[in-house]
Amino acid sequence: MNNMMHALLRKSKINKSLDFNNLIYGKILLMSEIFKYINKIEHLKYDKRLPLHATIFENKQNLSNIIWDIHGHNACQFYKKKNPNSKESIIKQNGYVTGKLSKKKTEALQKIFNSCKKINFEPFDFHSDYVYEPRENLHQDMIRINDYYQPSEYLFKNLPKIFDPLSKIIERENGFYFKVASLRVFSVKPNEKTQGFHTDAQPFAIKKFFFYPYGANKDIGSTNIINKKNKKEIIHLDPGSWMMFENNVVEHQAYSHFKVITRPTIEIDIMADFETDTTLNFNGINSWYPWFPLYDNKNDYCTSELNYKYVYERNLQRLMGLSKINKSESYKFPCDFKDTPNKKYIFETSEDEKTSHKNINQEIKSIVQQFGVTRFMLKLFIILPTIVLKKIFLKN
């Protein structure tokens, strides 16, 4: 086992002779320790990141997509059952829906935005339970395009007075009850070039809701959308307006110009759930929505047998390679999503891999000695495919 595993064993005062099954499923390896380790790995600076960082992130994405697909579908079905006469929404027709606040609420919204102080974008300001953007090039784009602000106490106290009354509209438009996944305050800077048209590649049960204290248009900046009729639109909204759109369906981009002033925005990301809770949620400027929408709900749609905490702990085990999904060489029925203990920690280097690295090093050394450095570089292009194939063969 590697140093991390040994440390966990020592901290838990485990007899190393214990059966591995008891070690994992007896919960001797505390889930809190695994979470702390993942949190540490994910918050390492760019030049300090370990090779397993990308593996953990990809594993989270795969598991997250499965769980969100199930959760989102069930949330929509639950809302439909509770609201059988709900009308077809505008957002499903166009990909977006907009609204306008009263003059009094518009002035209140502007005051809320102005209460937030400008800060530097901190890419490592996120919670490990939440999806975050890990790529340095995207962080640079975010800094180039936007100015960011710290949500103020005044915002948390007063924005609900404006946001909460819109909850029924949000439910009806999306066809699900919702919770606030995250929020951020920013303004689009004058830019000759923003990001190209894109979707956010998030679950369908995640939507973006924007407040525009000073409006959105060609003069101060806006959002460019390709609607569901495949037509480009530059959104034009008066001060005190709001917009909600299917950011994972319709292509969009920030609209700006190098001569214009900034476009202030308060963004509220919402997520499908089985009851609406408009409580504002902020877990860091780079926290977006929970990887795993697992809650111990106590309503009638959730049976006592559905233990979300246990599912969460199983996912932590999977992320760290402490268990694996069954591997089959023949068809079986029924097929279920069952874990089996993995006696080999996936981030360890196997003996086959060590032998492979050793053989490759010996071959390279032999070639350099035989041909010299210059001719070695030429020979490398010929021999490299063979070396790679050997490594793949040894892994399998």
ABEGO torsion letter per residue (X at the ends): XBAAAAAAAAAAGBBAABBAAAAAAAGABBAAAAAAAAAAAAABBAAABBAAAAAAAAAAAAAAAAAAAAAAAAAAAAAAAABAABBBBAAAAAGBBBBBBBAAAAAAAAAAAAABBBBBBBAABBBAABBBBABAAAAAAAAAABBBBBBBAAAAAAAAAAAAAAAAAAAAAAGBBBBBABBBBBBBBBBABBBBBBBAGBBAABBBBBBBAAEBBAAAEBBBBBBAAGBBBBBBBBBGBBBBBBAAABBBBBBBBAABBBBBBBBBBBBBBABBBABBBBAEAABABBABBBBBBABAABBAABBAAAAAAAAAAAAAGABBBBBBABBBOBBBBBBBBBABBAABBBAAAAAAAAAAAAAAAAAAAAAEAAAAAAAAAAAAAAAAAAAAAAAX
